[in-house]
């Protein structure tokens, strides 16, 4: 079924637009994978470890810590060091200078390839034009998220930043509630935009927040979605009223 853009959206009166950061506003996963490939290349050059073996080992390490990481307010390099130490241990490598070198390789490569998602700058500009406050709520180390916002050139568009490490809680157990309380905003005055149904959208909806999934894949039933931030920017650009934001139809409505 083809749905015209204007009929696909309804305009909602809001004060705050809350964005996830990684893989919503910028291409974190792509950048991180590229940075890790440079680390695997280093390990191959220095120790003869095949990239496929290092890649498989690191994937297991990430999976092990998925439910517990980023709730302590410690620097991102410390978090990454902990994971790299486990990677070195898997291959019985001596840390020496090589661990710090791997950390440098990752950090330098990540900053070099970090890019905004399609439509990210445009939607932030439209939010500013329409007098909407912008908040970033992210599950990650505070220093890394703020550094990314600066590097991506979007700091001037972001009013507030809340991270899981700073607040010591995830989105599913209080981070959204804490952020709204800090800015004095109620759920019905806010809208959340994220790329992950489980970690972004469902926790927001459970609190009564409007939430939009950004995905090029099939969206879960009854979950409002767009394929890119550009869709939202294009719709908001045609709106003359301030303090409103486009809310798309849920997935099942478009079937």
LODO-520243 format. One line per 3 residues: number of its first residue (from 0); their letters; for each residue y, x, z of N, C-alpha, C. Coordinates in nm, 3 decimals, decimal comma, padded with zeros to 5 digits. Atoms other than C-alpha are relative to their C-alpha. Layout:
REM LODO-520243
NUM> a> Y/X/Z/Y/X/Z/Y/X/Z  ...
END
This chain:
REM LODO-520243
0> xxx> -00,121/00,085/00,000/00,000/00,000/00,000/00,124/00,088/00,000  -00,125/-00,076/00,007/00,340/00,139/-00,098/00,107/-00,070/00,084  -00,104/00,057/-00,085/00,614/00,088/00,159/00,129/00,075/-00,025
3> xxx> -00,129/-00,063/00,020/00,977/00,157/00,076/00,049/00,059/00,132  -00,040/-00,072/-00,120/01,144/00,400/00,315/00,077/-00,089/00,097  -00,082/00,079/-00,091/01,396/00,152/00,453/-00,082/-00,104/00,073
6> xxx> 00,081/00,101/-00,066/01,134/-00,113/00,525/-00,103/00,063/00,093  00,097/-00,071/-00,083/00,909/00,149/00,684/00,054/00,031/00,138  -00,062/-00,036/-00,127/01,157/00,211/00,966/00,079/-00,115/00,060
9> xxx> -00,096/00,082/-00,071/01,338/00,012/01,229/00,087/00,094/00,082  -00,090/-00,087/-00,074/01,640/00,156/01,406/-00,002/-00,038/00,148  00,006/00,020/-00,144/01,616/00,199/01,783/00,120/00,066/00,068
12> xxx> -00,113/-00,052/-00,075/01,905/00,246/02,023/-00,051/00,097/00,106  00,045/-00,101/-00,096/01,846/00,570/02,216/00,114/00,096/00,032  -00,097/-00,102/-00,040/02,039/00,841/02,400/-00,056/00,141/-00,021
15> xxx> 00,063/-00,132/00,009/01,789/01,128/02,392/-00,114/-00,001/-00,101  00,113/-00,024/00,089/01,559/01,255/02,118/-00,072/00,124/00,053  00,077/-00,106/-00,066/01,283/01,468/02,270/-00,100/00,058/-00,099
18> xxx> 00,089/-00,067/00,095/01,112/01,720/02,044/-00,097/00,093/00,072  00,090/-00,111/-00,028/00,801/01,922/02,100/00,050/00,117/-00,084  -00,048/-00,116/00,076/00,863/02,278/01,978/-00,107/00,056/-00,095
21> xxx> 00,101/-00,068/00,081/00,547/02,454/01,858/-00,072/-00,098/-00,092  00,064/00,080/00,105/00,416/02,304/01,532/00,065/-00,136/-00,022  -00,081/00,118/00,029/00,675/02,027/01,549/00,132/00,042/-00,063
24> xxx> -00,124/-00,052/00,056/01,006/02,206/01,499/-00,021/00,129/-00,077  00,024/-00,123/00,077/00,860/02,535/01,381/-00,149/00,025/-00,020  00,138/-00,026/00,043/00,543/02,672/01,221/-00,067/00,102/00,093
27> xxx> 00,053/-00,096/-00,096/00,404/02,831/01,537/-00,142/00,044/-00,032  00,140/-00,037/00,023/00,034/02,819/01,454/-00,015/00,096/-00,117  00,004/-00,089/00,116/00,088/02,977/01,114/00,053/00,138/00,035
30> xxx> -00,059/-00,128/-00,039/00,314/03,246/01,260/-00,090/00,076/00,096  00,088/-00,065/-00,098/00,077/03,315/01,549/-00,125/00,056/-00,066  00,118/-00,049/00,072/-00,223/03,345/01,318/00,033/00,127/-00,079
33> xxx> -00,041/-00,118/00,075/-00,033/03,591/01,100/00,018/00,119/00,092  -00,020/-00,108/-00,097/00,068/03,794/01,405/-00,133/00,053/00,052  00,132/-00,043/-00,048/-00,291/03,800/01,532/-00,076/00,077/-00,107
36> xxx> 00,066/-00,077/00,107/-00,414/03,919/01,192/00,047/00,145/00,001  -00,051/-00,136/-00,011/-00,191/04,221/01,239/-00,064/00,073/00,118  00,069/-00,059/-00,116/-00,349/04,279/01,581/-00,144/00,034/-00,037
39> xxx> 00,138/-00,027/00,043/-00,699/04,251/01,431/-00,005/00,121/-00,093  -00,007/-00,115/00,090/-00,597/04,499/01,163/00,015/00,129/00,081  -00,019/-00,117/-00,087/-00,479/04,740/01,433/-00,131/00,038/00,068
42> xxx> 00,127/-00,027/-00,068/-00,808/04,707/01,623/-00,104/00,057/-00,097  00,092/-00,053/00,100/-01,000/04,771/01,303/00,034/00,146/-00,034  -00,043/-00,136/00,034/-00,794/05,079/01,220/-00,029/00,098/00,114
45> xxx> 00,014/-00,090/-00,115/-00,815/05,225/01,572/-00,142/00,009/00,052  00,131/00,004/-00,065/-01,163/05,120/01,684/-00,115/-00,041/-00,092  00,105/00,040/00,092/-01,352/05,003/01,377/-00,056/-00,139/00,026
48> xxx> 00,046/00,137/-00,029/-01,382/04,645/01,508/00,031/-00,089/-00,119  -00,020/00,087/00,115/-01,430/04,400/01,225/00,089/-00,119/00,038  -00,090/00,112/-00,029/-01,152/04,138/01,207/-00,072/-00,131/00,030
51> xxx> 00,073/00,125/-00,025/-01,405/03,853/01,190/-00,055/-00,005/00,142  00,054/-00,006/-00,137/-01,561/03,967/01,518/00,111/-00,018/00,102  -00,113/00,012/-00,091/-01,224/04,004/01,689/00,056/-00,142/-00,002
54> xxx> -00,052/00,137/00,016/-01,111/03,666/01,553/-00,087/-00,100/00,076  00,093/00,091/-00,068/-01,421/03,490/01,686/00,011/00,016/00,152  -00,011/-00,025/-00,143/-01,389/03,654/02,028/00,130/-00,057/00,056
57> xxx> -00,129/00,048/-00,049/-01,021/03,566/02,060/00,007/-00,152/00,000  00,005/00,147/00,003/-01,081/03,204/01,959/-00,070/-00,054/00,124  00,072/00,042/-00,121/-01,329/03,174/02,246/00,086/00,019/00,124
60> xxx> -00,089/-00,027/-00,114/-01,077/03,329/02,487/00,108/-00,108/00,010  -00,102/00,106/00,001/-00,809/03,079/02,384/-00,057/-00,133/00,047  00,063/00,126/-00,039/-01,049/02,789/02,427/-00,027/-00,004/00,149
63> xxx> 00,029/-00,007/-00,144/-01,144/02,905/02,778/00,122/-00,034/00,084  -00,120/00,018/-00,082/-00,784/02,896/02,900/00,087/-00,115/-00,040  -00,083/00,106/00,057/-00,661/02,591/02,711/00,051/-00,100/00,103
66> xxx> -00,038/00,106/-00,094/-00,653/02,351/03,006/00,083/00,050/00,118  -00,064/-00,050/-00,121/-00,497/02,583/03,263/00,120/00,089/-00,026  -00,107/-00,096/00,021/-00,248/02,813/03,093/00,137/-00,066/-00,009
69> xxx> -00,139/00,039/00,014/00,132/02,792/03,088/00,050/-00,094/00,108  -00,055/00,079/-00,111/00,182/02,625/03,427/00,051/00,091/00,111  -00,063/-00,093/-00,091/00,298/02,939/03,606/00,122/00,058/-00,069
72> xxx> -00,123/-00,049/00,061/00,652/03,064/03,551/-00,003/00,152/-00,008  00,009/-00,143/00,023/00,561/03,410/03,429/00,030/00,027/-00,147  -00,038/-00,031/00,138/00,675/03,590/03,111/-00,115/-00,018/-00,098
75> xxx> 00,101/00,022/00,103/00,494/03,515/02,787/-00,083/00,125/-00,025  00,074/-00,125/00,023/00,398/03,882/02,754/-00,110/00,018/00,104  00,102/-00,008/-00,104/00,209/03,859/03,084/-00,117/-00,092/-00,035
78> xxx> 00,106/00,092/00,045/00,019/03,554/02,961/-00,083/00,063/-00,111  00,070/-00,057/00,114/-00,064/03,732/02,638/-00,080/00,124/00,040  00,073/-00,117/-00,049/-00,161/04,052/02,817/-00,133/-00,042/00,063
81> xxx> 00,124/00,047/-00,062/-00,416/03,855/03,019/-00,105/-00,033/-00,106  00,094/00,035/00,106/-00,572/03,726/02,698/-00,046/00,123/-00,077  00,037/-00,122/00,072/-00,561/04,063/02,525/-00,092/00,089/00,084
84> xxx> 00,091/-00,075/-00,087/-00,725/04,226/02,827/-00,143/-00,053/-00,013  00,133/00,059/00,018/-01,013/03,982/02,789/-00,059/00,039/-00,136  00,047/-00,041/00,133/-01,032/04,066/02,419/-00,048/00,145/00,003
87> xxx> 00,041/-00,140/-00,012/-01,045/04,439/02,499/-00,131/00,011/00,077  00,122/-00,004/-00,081/-01,310/04,372/02,763/-00,122/-00,042/-00,082  00,112/00,047/00,082/-01,526/04,186/02,509/-00,060/00,113/-00,083
90> xxx> 00,046/-00,111/00,084/-01,548/04,506/02,306/-00,004/00,133/00,077  00,008/-00,118/-00,088/-01,548/04,747/02,605/00,101/00,107/-00,041  -00,105/-00,094/00,038/-01,219/04,905/02,497/00,082/00,041/00,122
93> xxx> -00,088/-00,048/-00,106/-01,004/05,118/02,726/00,143/-00,042/-00,035  -00,134/00,053/00,026/-00,657/04,965/02,762/00,095/00,109/-00,049  -00,086/-00,115/00,029/-00,454/05,290/02,768/00,127/-00,049/-00,071
96> xxx> -00,122/00,040/00,072/-00,163/05,270/02,521/-00,028/-00,112/-00,100  00,033/00,091/00,109/-00,350/05,046/02,281/00,028/-00,147/00,034  -00,027/00,139/-00,038/-00,310/04,723/02,478/00,147/-00,032/-00,019
99> xxx> -00,143/00,022/00,018/00,068/04,757/02,490/00,039/00,003/-00,148  -00,030/-00,006/00,143/00,069/04,852/02,124/-00,038/-00,131/-00,068  00,040/00,129/00,057/-00,121/04,534/02,037/00,100/-00,110/00,035
102> xxx> -00,101/00,097/-00,042/00,130/04,331/02,236/00,126/00,015/-00,084  -00,118/-00,025/00,083/00,416/04,495/02,045/-00,022/-00,048/-00,143  00,032/00,043/00,136/00,244/04,433/01,712/00,009/-00,151/-00,012
105> xxx> -00,003/00,147/00,002/00,200/04,065/01,797/00,144/-00,051/00,008  -00,137/00,050/-00,020/00,555/04,012/01,925/00,088/00,025/-00,122  -00,084/-00,035/00,115/00,720/04,194/01,634/-00,038/-00,084/-00,123
108> xxx> 00,046/00,077/00,116/00,507/04,016/01,374/00,037/-00,147/00,013  -00,033/00,140/-00,023/00,563/03,674/01,531/00,146/-00,029/-00,031  -00,142/00,019/00,024/00,940/03,711/01,526/00,034/00,011/-00,148
111> xxx> -00,029/-00,024/00,142/00,931/03,832/01,167/-00,037/-00,118/-00,087  00,050/00,107/00,089/00,737/03,536/01,025/00,032/-00,141/00,051  -00,031/00,131/-00,057/00,865/03,253/01,247/00,096/-00,079/-00,089
114> xxx> -00,083/00,083/00,087/01,007/02,968/01,038/00,003/-00,145/00,051  -00,013/00,141/-00,034/01,129/02,611/01,088/-00,092/-00,085/-00,086  00,074/00,100/00,077/00,923/02,313/00,979/00,094/-00,065/-00,102
117> xxx> -00,078/00,073/00,099/01,036/02,120/00,673/00,076/-00,115/00,066  -00,083/00,108/-00,053/01,324/01,895/00,771/00,047/00,020/00,142  -00,037/-00,020/-00,141/01,366/02,044/01,120/00,151/00,016/00,017
120> xxx> -00,144/-00,021/-00,011/01,720/02,170/01,072/00,075/-00,127/-00,037  -00,068/00,121/00,045/01,817/01,853/00,887/-00,003/-00,110/00,106  00,006/00,107/-00,100/01,695/01,617/01,160/00,085/00,036/00,122
123> xxx> -00,085/-00,041/-00,112/01,870/01,822/01,429/00,148/-00,019/-00,034  -00,139/00,020/00,043/02,192/01,812/01,229/00,036/-00,148/00,000  -00,025/00,144/00,002/02,161/01,436/01,183/00,011/-00,056/00,142
126> xxx> -00,010/00,042/-00,141/02,101/01,390/01,557/00,139/00,031/00,054  -00,132/-00,040/-00,047/02,420/01,580/01,627/00,108/-00,090/-00,061  -00,098/00,086/00,067/02,615/01,376/01,370/00,001/-00,141/00,059
129> xxx> 00,011/00,136/-00,053/02,489/01,051/01,525/00,010/-00,006/00,152  -00,029/-00,006/-00,144/02,582/01,161/01,879/-00,124/-00,023/00,087  00,124/00,007/-00,076/02,222/01,185/01,997/-00,023/00,131/00,073
132> xxx> 00,035/-00,120/-00,076/02,130/01,428/02,273/-00,139/00,047/-00,041  00,129/-00,057/00,040/01,844/01,661/02,183/-00,059/00,081/00,114  00,074/-00,071/-00,104/01,586/01,783/02,431/-00,127/00,059/-00,061
135> xxx> 00,129/-00,059/00,036/01,296/02,021/02,375/-00,087/00,000/00,125  00,098/00,000/-00,109/00,994/01,960/02,600/-00,126/00,064/-00,055  00,106/-00,080/00,061/00,725/02,218/02,541/-00,096/00,055/00,104
138> xxx> 00,101/-00,062/-00,086/00,401/02,338/02,695/-00,014/00,146/-00,041  00,001/-00,142/00,033/00,456/02,711/02,692/00,087/00,078/00,097  -00,082/-00,083/-00,087/00,623/03,004/02,869/00,149/-00,021/-00,029
141> xxx> -00,142/00,029/00,016/00,993/02,947/02,930/00,070/00,105/-00,088  -00,071/-00,105/00,074/01,107/03,285/02,792/-00,034/-00,004/-00,149  00,041/00,003/00,141/00,906/03,254/02,471/00,062/-00,118/-00,074
144> xxx> -00,054/00,119/00,066/01,028/02,902/02,397/00,151/00,014/-00,023  -00,144/-00,018/00,017/01,393/02,988/02,455/00,030/00,108/-00,104  -00,016/-00,105/00,100/01,356/03,305/02,249/-00,023/-00,056/-00,140
147> xxx> 00,029/00,061/00,130/01,205/03,102/01,965/00,116/-00,087/-00,046  -00,113/00,087/00,035/01,489/02,849/01,975/00,119/00,082/-00,049  -00,108/-00,089/00,043/01,742/03,132/01,949/-00,031/00,062/-00,135
150> xxx> 00,038/-00,068/00,124/01,551/03,313/01,674/00,004/-00,096/-00,119  00,002/00,099/00,108/01,517/02,994/01,469/00,139/-00,052/-00,035  -00,137/00,040/00,029/01,893/02,937/01,486/00,033/-00,144/00,031
153> xxx> -00,022/00,142/-00,030/01,876/02,591/01,643/00,055/-00,024/00,141  -00,044/00,014/-00,139/02,010/02,661/01,993/00,123/-00,090/00,013  -00,124/00,080/-00,009/02,345/02,495/01,918/-00,026/-00,150/-00,013
156> xxx> 00,035/00,142/00,016/02,165/02,166/01,844/-00,080/-00,055/00,119  00,088/00,039/-00,110/01,957/02,159/02,164/00,078/-00,006/00,131  -00,074/00,017/-00,124/02,113/02,018/02,481/-00,076/00,048/00,123
159> xxx> 00,080/-00,039/-00,116/01,827/02,078/02,724/-00,139/00,045/-00,045  00,136/-00,049/00,026/01,494/02,265/02,732/-00,080/-00,008/00,130  00,091/00,005/-00,114/01,205/02,192/02,969/-00,137/00,051/-00,047
162> xxx> 00,131/-00,055/00,036/00,881/02,391/02,963/-00,099/-00,020/00,114  00,105/00,018/-00,101/00,550/02,357/03,142/00,001/00,113/00,101  00,000/-00,111/-00,095/00,582/02,703/03,295/00,118/-00,009/00,096
165> xxx> -00,119/00,016/-00,085/00,933/02,634/03,425/-00,021/-00,109/00,104  00,015/00,117/-00,087/00,839/02,296/03,575/-00,136/-00,006/00,069  00,135/-00,010/-00,058/00,476/02,388/03,661/-00,080/-00,129/-00,014
168> xxx> 00,076/00,121/00,028/00,333/02,076/03,502/-00,009/-00,020/-00,151  00,018/00,030/00,141/00,200/01,959/03,166/00,062/-00,136/-00,033  -00,054/00,129/00,043/00,319/01,662/02,962/-00,080/-00,116/00,056
171> xxx> 00,086/00,109/-00,047/00,023/01,456/03,078/00,006/-00,021/00,150  -00,003/00,017/-00,146/00,091/01,512/03,448/00,139/00,017/00,059  -00,131/00,009/-00,062/00,464/01,478/03,493/00,116/00,068/-00,070
174> xxx> -00,108/-00,075/00,063/00,663/01,700/03,256/00,105/-00,092/-00,063  -00,095/00,095/00,059/00,820/01,410/03,064/00,081/-00,071/00,108  -00,068/00,069/-00,110/00,901/01,226/03,387/00,105/00,089/00,064
177> xxx> -00,092/-00,097/-00,059/01,062/01,537/03,535/00,122/00,020/-00,089  -00,109/-00,025/00,093/01,271/01,600/03,223/00,097/-00,118/-00,005  -00,085/00,119/00,005/01,400/01,242/03,206/00,082/-00,015/00,127
180> xxx> -00,070/00,009/-00,127/01,490/01,246/03,574/00,114/00,101/00,007  -00,101/-00,105/-00,003/01,681/01,572/03,533/00,124/-00,037/-00,080  -00,115/00,036/00,084/01,903/01,428/03,258/00,051/-00,140/00,029
183> xxx> -00,044/00,134/-00,037/01,934/01,084/03,418/-00,021/-00,103/-00,108  00,029/00,089/00,111/01,768/00,898/03,135/-00,127/-00,079/00,027  00,119/00,083/-00,017/01,519/00,611/03,138/-00,088/00,009/-00,125
186> xxx> 00,090/-00,007/00,116/01,212/00,595/02,910/00,046/-00,083/-00,119  -00,039/00,085/00,113/01,357/00,310/02,705/00,128/00,048/-00,070  -00,117/-00,059/00,065/01,659/00,527/02,619/-00,037/00,129/-00,074
189> xxx> 00,047/-00,127/00,056/01,446/00,808/02,473/-00,107/-00,023/-00,105  00,106/00,002/00,100/01,215/00,884/02,185/-00,059/00,140/-00,012  00,071/-00,128/00,003/00,954/01,161/02,164/-00,055/00,024/-00,140
192> xxx> 00,054/-00,038/00,130/00,855/01,348/01,848/-00,089/00,122/00,018  00,093/-00,111/-00,016/00,547/01,570/01,839/-00,109/00,000/-00,104  00,106/-00,014/00,101/00,255/01,693/01,630/-00,139/-00,028/00,055
195> xxx> 00,132/00,013/-00,061/-00,029/01,639/01,878/-00,017/-00,138/00,064  00,018/00,134/-00,058/-00,157/01,285/01,951/-00,034/00,002/00,148  00,048/-00,002/-00,139/-00,323/01,383/02,279/00,099/00,063/00,095
198> xxx> -00,087/-00,075/-00,090/-00,069/01,626/02,423/00,146/-00,042/-00,007  -00,139/00,043/00,016/00,256/01,478/02,290/00,015/-00,152/00,006  -00,027/00,142/00,023/00,227/01,115/02,186/-00,056/-00,089/00,111
201> xxx> 00,062/00,088/-00,100/-00,018/00,952/02,428/00,063/00,015/00,139  -00,068/-00,011/-00,130/00,143/01,100/02,746/00,137/-00,067/00,000  -00,131/00,065/00,010/00,482/00,977/02,623/-00,015/-00,151/00,000
204> xxx> 00,022/00,144/00,006/00,353/00,631/02,539/-00,044/-00,057/00,134  00,047/00,046/-00,131/00,186/00,605/02,879/00,115/-00,024/00,096  -00,119/00,016/-00,084/00,533/00,631/03,035/00,096/-00,105/-00,056
207> xxx> -00,088/00,100/00,060/00,680/00,365/02,808/00,100/00,056/-00,098  -00,090/-00,062/00,097/00,852/00,610/02,575/-00,043/-00,036/-00,142  00,030/00,005/00,142/00,876/00,548/02,204/-00,044/00,140/-00,042
210> xxx> 00,049/-00,132/00,040/00,686/00,829/02,032/-00,042/-00,002/-00,146  00,030/-00,011/00,143/00,644/00,947/01,673/-00,085/00,124/-00,023  00,087/-00,111/00,037/00,359/01,163/01,549/00,043/00,054/-00,136
213> xxx> -00,028/-00,064/00,128/00,441/01,414/01,275/-00,130/00,063/-00,049  00,130/-00,048/00,048/00,127/01,471/01,070/-00,018/-00,030/-00,149  00,038/00,025/00,139/00,000/01,504/00,715/-00,144/-00,051/-00,007
216> xxx> 00,136/00,051/-00,008/-00,344/01,390/00,832/00,003/-00,150/00,031  00,008/00,142/-00,036/-00,464/01,037/00,904/00,041/-00,016/00,146  -00,047/00,023/-00,137/-00,282/00,909/01,212/-00,091/-00,098/00,071
219> xxx> 00,079/00,098/-00,076/-00,467/00,727/01,491/00,057/-00,140/-00,016  -00,042/00,139/00,013/-00,453/00,349/01,473/00,106/-00,034/00,104  -00,109/00,047/-00,086/-00,140/00,190/01,622/00,094/00,112/00,045
222> xxx> -00,089/-00,110/-00,038/00,039/00,527/01,638/00,105/00,020/-00,109  -00,106/-00,022/00,098/00,379/00,548/01,462/00,000/00,146/-00,046  00,010/-00,136/00,053/00,392/00,851/01,234/00,092/00,020/-00,120
225> xxx> -00,064/-00,042/00,125/00,577/01,040/00,962/-00,074/00,124/-00,049  00,065/-00,118/00,055/00,449/01,309/00,729/00,081/00,127/00,023  -00,085/-00,116/-00,025/00,745/01,536/00,796/00,128/-00,044/00,069
228> xxx> -00,128/00,029/-00,063/01,070/01,558/00,988/00,105/-00,039/-00,104  -00,094/00,034/00,107/01,248/01,528/00,655/00,007/-00,151/-00,020  -00,001/00,147/00,011/01,145/01,161/00,642/00,099/-00,061/00,099
231> xxx> -00,090/00,052/-00,104/01,331/01,098/00,967/00,144/00,036/-00,032  -00,135/-00,044/00,033/01,631/01,302/00,856/00,059/-00,082/-00,114  -00,048/00,078/00,115/01,657/01,118/00,524/00,037/-00,142/00,041
234> xxx> -00,029/00,137/-00,043/01,645/00,779/00,696/00,123/-00,003/00,089  -00,114/-00,001/-00,092/01,894/00,872/00,968/00,129/00,030/-00,076  -00,117/-00,036/00,080/02,130/01,014/00,705/00,068/-00,124/-00,060
237> xxx> -00,056/00,122/00,061/02,177/00,665/00,558/00,057/-00,096/00,104  -00,043/00,089/-00,108/02,262/00,512/00,897/00,143/00,033/00,042  -00,139/-00,021/-00,038/02,628/00,464/00,987/00,023/-00,015/00,150
240> xxx> -00,016/00,024/-00,143/02,576/00,359/01,349/-00,043/00,123/00,080  00,036/-00,110/-00,088/02,570/00,622/01,626/-00,101/-00,045/00,105  00,094/00,024/-00,111/02,312/00,652/01,907/-00,119/-00,087/-00,040
243> xxx> 00,122/00,067/00,046/02,026/00,514/01,698/-00,091/00,101/-00,067  00,098/-00,090/00,061/01,708/00,672/01,566/-00,106/-00,082/-00,073  00,100/00,076/00,076/01,456/00,562/01,300/-00,139/00,005/00,063
246> xxx> 00,136/00,012/-00,055/01,122/00,439/01,435/-00,093/-00,049/-00,110  00,089/00,042/00,108/00,841/00,428/01,176/-00,103/-00,102/00,045  00,109/00,092/-00,028/00,568/00,171/01,153/-00,125/00,077/00,043
249> xxx> 00,126/-00,061/-00,043/00,233/00,243/01,315/-00,095/00,014/-00,118  00,092/-00,033/00,109/-00,055/00,376/01,108/-00,069/-00,123/-00,058  00,079/00,114/00,048/-00,248/00,049/01,088/00,083/-00,098/-00,082
252> xxx> -00,087/00,091/00,075/00,055/-00,139/00,950/00,007/00,040/-00,147  -00,014/-00,050/00,136/00,052/00,079/00,639/-00,130/-00,005/-00,079  00,130/00,000/00,067/-00,316/00,034/00,555/-00,008/-00,114/-00,102
END
